[in-house]
Amino acid sequence: MKDKERNIIALCAEQVRKRLTDSEKGHDWWHVMRVWQLSRRIAAHEEVNEYIADSKFHGGDEEVGPATAAAILQELEVEQEVASQVVRIVRHISFKGGNEPSDWTSPELQVVQDADRLDALGAIGIARTFHYGGYRNRALYDPAIEPNLRMTKEEYKKSEAPTINHFYEKLLLLKDRMHTATGKELAEERHAFMEQFLQHFFEEWNLTHDGPSEPLPHT
């Protein structure tokens, strides 16, 4: 990567850090930093444009995120071809719900998407999940509310289900949705850690069953 490109990435990072100062802490600057570092780690083993894969912006609104990314890149006078690629990555990176297909991909998107999904797995993923559940005042778990594995995109976005359900509706699905070899390798360990956590959770809940049924296989 050229010095000019490294400088632009550093400037982008500073802009994003400032904009996320007051954001929800599961999607704050430190989330961006972790995904950034994971993207660089994965990209080092893939045939991608590392300059494009090295950029990560996150916004809750599906159009605010791409628009913000476009504004920052325009301000920094990033060439149009690179800026367009980054904006498309921002628009397509997020998990859209269990059955929502993606209509565009690229090697760089796959790298960043794997990195973003890895940050939803393992110890960090568990911590972020319960943080967000508390932020939304959701129940930890309710045996009467089964995970919904057939949610539409809108149902997924509006869901107020207990936090434990989120493991079955999203987190445990991510391991099989990794694109890169490095992403798949890292996801295996983090997925196994989450399964151990859930086993302990239900044991400590002191139920007479093993918790919710296993998630349906992704097809």
N, C-alpha and C positions, 0 to 999 in steps of 0.2 A: 504494500500500500504506500502511496506517495505521501510526502510530508503535508502537502496541501490537503489531501483527503483526511489525514489524521487530524489536522487542525479544524477542519469543518466538523468532524465527528465530535471533537472536544467542545466546540461551540454549540453544537446541537444538544449535547448532553447538559451543558450549563443552562440552556434555554428550557429544556424539559424539567430539570431539577427545580428551577424557579417556578414554573407553572404548576408543579405538583406539590408545592409546599403545604397546602391545606387540604390535600386529597385524602380520601378514605385510605387508611394505613395498610390495607391489604393490597392496594394498587398504587402505592406511593412511589417516590423516587427510588427507594431501596429495592422494590420489586423490579423497576426498570433496570437498575444496576445489575441485579442478579441475572435477569434475562439477557442483558447485554453481554455479560461475561460468559454465560452459557452459550450464547450465539457464537461468540468468538471461538470458544472451545470446539464446538461442533463444526463450524466453518473451516477450521484448520484441517479437517479430515474429509472435506467435500470439495467438489469442483464447482465453486460458486464465486461470484463477485463479492469478495469480503467487504468491500466498501459499502455495498447495498445491504448485505446481511448484518452489518455492524450497527445499523440504525434501528431504534425501537421507540415507538411512541404509543401511549395508551390513553384512551378516553372512554368514558362510559357510554356516551352517545355514539351511535355507529357512524354518524356523519361529522360530528365535532372532531373526533380523532383524526381522520384523514384531512379535514380542513385545517386543523392546527398544524399538522405535519407539513402540509403544502405551504402554509404561511411562513413557517420557520425556514424551510428550504429555500423559498423564494427570497426571503430576507438575506440569507447567506449566499445567494447567487449560485446555488447548486445547479448544474446543467440539467436541462429539462428531462432528458432520458432517465437519469438517475432519480430525479425527484418523482417522476411518474411511477417508477418501480417501487419506491419506498411508500408512496401514498397507497398504491394497490396492496402492498403487504399489510399496511395498517388496516385497511378496509376488510381484509380477508383473514386476519390472524386469529380472531377470537373463536372459541368454541361456541357453536350456535344452538346447541341442544342435541339430544341423542340421535335424531334422524335427519338433521339438516345437511344436505350435500354442499360441497364447495363447487363454485362455477369457474374458478381460476386458480392456477398454481404456478409456481416457479421454484427452481432450486433454492433461491434465497428465501422465499416464503417458507419453504419446508424447514430450513435451518432455524429461522426465527420462531416459527410455530412450534417446533420441537422444544426450543428453549423456553418458550412461554408455558407450554404444557408441563415441562419438567418442574417449573416453579410452583405448579399446583399439586405436585406429588411429594411424597416423603414427609419429613418432619416439618419443613417450611410449609408445605401444602396443608398439612393438618392444622398448623397454627393459623394460617390465613383463613381457612375454612371456618374455624370456630370464632375467629375475630369477626369475620363478616356476619356470621350468624348472630353474634351478640350485637353488632352494629344495627342489624335489622330486627333485633328482639325476637329471634326465632327460638323455638323450643330446641333443646338438645336432641331429644328423641321422643317419639310417640309411637308405641307399638300398633296403635290403631290406624296410623297413616302409612300405607305401603309406598315404597318408591315408585314413581311413575316413569317407566322405561320407554314410553311411547309418546313423550311430550312433543308438541310442535315447538317451533322457534318462539312463538309468542307465549305459550304456556311456560316454557323454560325461563324466559325473561321475567315473568310475573310470579313465578312460584314463591310461596311463603312456607314451604314444607320444612319440617325439622332439619336441623343441620346434618344429622347422620344420613338422611336420605340423599344428600348431595354426593356422598361418597359413591352411592350406587347409580345415581343419575348422571354423574360426570366423571369423578376422579378415577374410579376403577375401570373406566372405559378408555382412559388416555393411553395406557401402555400399548394397546393394540392399534393405536392411531398415530404412532410415531413414524416418521418418514425415513430418517437417517440411521445408519448403523450405530453411530455414537449415541444418538437420542434413544434408540431402543435399548442399548446396553445400560445407560444410566437409568432409564425408566424401570427396568426389571428390579433393581435394588430398592428404588423408592416405592414401587408398587408393593413389594413384599413387606416393607416396613409398615405401610398402611394396613395391609391385611392383618399383621400382628397387632397393630393398635386396635382394630375393630374387634378382634378376638378378645382382647383384654377388656375393651369397653363393655361388651355384652356379658362377659363373666362378672365384671364388677356391678353391672346393672342388676345382676342376680335374677335373671329371667329363667324360665323353664325351657326355653328354646334358644337357638343359636342366632337370633336376630333375623333381619330381613332375608328373603331368598336371594340367591346369587343373581347378579345382573344377567340379562339375556345376552347371548353372544352377539357381537356386532357383525352385521352382514352388509 
